[in-house]
Amino acid sequence: MSTHTATTYAARPIPPSALAELRVADDAGRACVPYVVPADDGGDPLRCCLRPSAPGERIALVAYAPLRRWAAETGAEPGAYDEQGPVFVHAEECGGPAPSEAYPFTRPGALRTLRRYDAAGRIVGGRLLEIPEAAEEGFDQAFAEAFADPAVALVHVRAVEYGCFHFEVRRP
């Protein structure tokens, strides 16, 4: 699977197998309803390729349950911590993220929450991050802090404003 890279940690997009399913029915059981980004719009964060949408692209807003899908892959039992939320994806296969030395969706001043999960899928902490001008260093520091706890298996990065899942980082 293609990933973005930074100093130490890899931002993971939604996996292609999950995207194939989401493009039929989302994790809430609703049919995918693609639309074309209007000419005067764009910028929605696409979780398939970890970049903003552009005018004229066919995208869809779908419900995604990242912890549920990770749990199915690993055998974890997240229980009540399983949640779903809205994410934008390309309506058709897009090839995933281009190689990058930067984390995606890093507008300085934006607020992100970094939720930490253990191998059982339970929340074991988190923190608020106001993205600094030096975004990569800010994220690297926050991930290093998270993974300093040996119980942390993965971190979900979410937007504070809408609670949307942006990307996942797993223990290196």
Backbone torsions as a table, in degrees:
resi	resn	phi	psi	omega
1	MET	NA	138.7	178.6
2	SER	-76.0	141.2	178.5
3	THR	-139.2	155.9	168.9
4	HIS	-79.3	149.9	177.0
5	THR	-124.2	153.1	172.8
6	ALA	-133.9	-163.1	-175.3
7	THR	-48.9	-53.3	-175.4
8	THR	-128.0	-27.6	-167.9
9	TYR	-112.8	146.7	-179.0
10	ALA	-107.4	123.2	173.4
11	ALA	-77.5	122.4	-175.6
12	ARG	-101.2	127.1	173.8
13	PRO	-75.9	175.3	171.6
14	ILE	-63.6	130.3	-177.8
15	PRO	-62.3	148.4	-179.2
16	PRO	-55.1	-37.8	-179.9
17	SER	-64.4	-39.9	177.5
18	ALA	-68.2	-40.5	179.2
19	LEU	-60.2	-41.8	179.1
20	ALA	-58.3	-41.1	178.8
21	GLU	-70.7	-43.6	-178.6
22	LEU	-63.5	-27.8	-179.7
23	ARG	-76.3	-7.3	173.8
24	VAL	-103.1	-59.5	177.4
25	ALA	-143.0	138.1	-177.1
26	ASP	-82.6	-179.5	-176.0
27	ASP	-72.1	-3.7	171.7
28	ALA	-99.4	0.6	178.7
29	GLY	87.0	6.7	-180.0
30	ARG	-89.3	146.2	176.9
31	ALA	-65.6	144.6	176.2
32	CYS	-70.2	133.1	-179.2
33	VAL	-124.1	90.9	-179.1
34	PRO	-69.7	156.2	174.0
35	TYR	-149.7	163.4	179.4
36	VAL	-95.9	130.5	178.3
37	VAL	-64.0	124.3	-179.6
38	PRO	-60.4	156.2	-177.8
39	ALA	-59.4	-29.9	-178.4
40	ASP	-99.3	20.0	-175.9
41	ASP	-128.1	-163.2	-179.2
42	GLY	118.9	175.0	178.4
43	GLY	96.7	-3.9	177.6
44	ASP	-66.8	138.1	-177.1
45	PRO	-74.1	114.8	-180.0
46	LEU	-86.3	120.5	-176.0
47	ARG	-85.1	-3.6	176.5
48	CYS	-82.9	-35.5	-175.9
49	CYS	-126.3	3.7	174.9
50	LEU	54.1	48.2	174.4
51	ARG	-147.5	164.6	177.7
52	PRO	-71.8	150.6	175.0
53	SER	-71.2	160.2	179.7
54	ALA	-126.6	151.8	176.8
55	PRO	-54.0	139.4	178.2
56	GLY	90.9	-11.7	179.4
57	GLU	-79.4	147.5	173.3
58	ARG	-89.9	117.4	179.7
59	ILE	-130.9	174.6	176.8
60	ALA	-144.9	148.7	172.8
61	LEU	-102.8	116.9	-175.7
62	VAL	-128.2	157.9	174.0
63	ALA	-84.5	131.0	-177.1
64	TYR	-130.1	136.8	179.3
65	ALA	-116.4	82.7	-173.4
66	PRO	-62.6	-40.2	-178.7
67	LEU	-69.0	-38.5	177.7
68	ARG	-60.4	-44.1	-179.0
69	ARG	-69.2	-39.6	176.1
70	TRP	-63.4	-42.0	179.9
71	ALA	-62.1	-40.0	178.1
72	ALA	-63.2	-34.0	179.6
73	GLU	-74.2	-34.8	-172.1
74	THR	-106.4	-12.9	-176.6
75	GLY	86.0	7.9	178.6
76	ALA	-69.4	162.2	178.9
77	GLU	-127.1	82.6	-174.5
78	PRO	-70.9	-12.8	178.4
79	GLY	55.3	-129.2	-175.9
80	ALA	-67.3	-13.8	179.0
81	TYR	-77.4	-8.7	176.4
82	ASP	-69.5	123.4	178.1
83	GLU	-143.4	161.6	177.4
84	GLN	-129.4	154.3	179.0
85	GLY	-156.6	173.3	-175.9
86	PRO	-77.0	138.5	172.9
87	VAL	-142.1	149.0	174.2
88	PHE	-94.2	138.1	175.5
89	VAL	-139.6	158.4	170.6
90	HIS	-64.8	144.0	-179.1
91	ALA	-71.9	-21.7	176.6
92	GLU	-126.8	165.7	179.6
93	GLU	-55.2	137.5	-174.5
94	CYS	-121.5	-7.3	179.5
95	GLY	92.1	-3.6	176.5
96	GLY	79.6	-174.1	-175.5
97	PRO	-72.3	148.8	171.9
98	ALA	-78.5	151.4	176.8
99	PRO	-56.7	140.1	-177.5
100	SER	-153.3	152.7	174.0
101	GLU	-101.3	12.8	-176.3
102	ALA	-124.8	154.1	171.8
103	TYR	-77.2	150.7	179.6
104	PRO	-80.1	156.7	171.4
105	PHE	57.8	52.6	-172.7
106	THR	-113.4	59.8	176.5
107	ARG	-73.8	116.2	179.6
108	PRO	-52.6	135.5	-179.1
109	GLY	95.0	-20.3	178.4
110	ALA	-67.6	149.2	179.5
111	LEU	-100.7	134.5	176.4
112	ARG	-129.1	147.2	169.5
113	THR	-107.8	137.2	178.4
114	LEU	-112.0	102.4	-178.2
115	ARG	-90.4	130.1	-178.6
116	ARG	-101.1	135.8	179.5
117	TYR	-126.6	146.6	176.5
118	ASP	-91.8	-178.4	-176.6
119	ALA	-65.5	-18.4	176.6
120	ALA	-87.6	-6.6	-179.2
121	GLY	88.7	17.4	179.3
122	ARG	-96.7	144.5	176.2
123	ILE	-69.2	128.8	179.1
124	VAL	-122.2	21.1	177.1
125	GLY	140.1	-177.7	179.4
126	GLY	176.8	176.1	176.6
127	ARG	-157.7	157.4	175.0
128	LEU	-92.2	137.0	177.3
129	LEU	-128.1	120.1	167.7
130	GLU	-89.5	118.2	-173.7
131	ILE	-63.4	120.5	-179.8
132	PRO	-80.9	172.1	175.3
133	GLU	-56.0	-40.9	176.4
134	ALA	-89.9	74.4	-171.5
135	ALA	-58.8	-44.7	-177.2
136	GLU	-60.5	-43.8	179.6
137	GLU	-64.7	-39.0	178.2
138	GLY	-63.0	-45.7	178.3
139	PHE	-67.5	-43.6	178.7
140	ASP	-56.3	-44.1	179.8
141	GLN	-63.8	-43.5	-179.4
142	ALA	-65.7	-40.0	178.2
143	PHE	-70.3	-39.2	177.3
144	ALA	-60.7	-41.3	177.4
145	GLU	-62.2	-44.1	-179.4
146	ALA	-63.6	-48.5	-175.0
147	PHE	-79.9	-4.5	171.4
148	ALA	-66.5	-24.1	174.9
149	ASP	-84.9	114.5	-176.8
150	PRO	-62.8	-15.7	178.7
151	ALA	-76.4	-19.1	-175.6
152	VAL	-77.6	122.2	178.7
153	ALA	-99.8	-33.2	-179.9
154	LEU	-156.5	161.1	-179.8
155	VAL	-129.6	132.5	172.9
156	HIS	-103.2	131.5	175.6
157	VAL	-100.4	126.1	-177.6
158	ARG	-131.7	150.5	173.5
159	ALA	-74.5	136.5	179.3
160	VAL	-71.9	-40.7	-173.8
161	GLU	-58.4	-44.4	-175.8
162	TYR	-117.4	-8.1	-178.5
163	GLY	76.8	7.7	-176.0
164	CYS	-67.2	138.4	172.6
165	PHE	-67.5	130.6	177.3
166	HIS	-104.5	-51.7	177.0
167	PHE	-165.4	170.2	-178.2
168	GLU	-120.3	146.4	172.6
169	VAL	-127.1	128.9	178.1
170	ARG	-102.9	158.4	178.3
171	ARG	-53.9	130.1	-180.0
172	PRO	-64.2	NA	NA
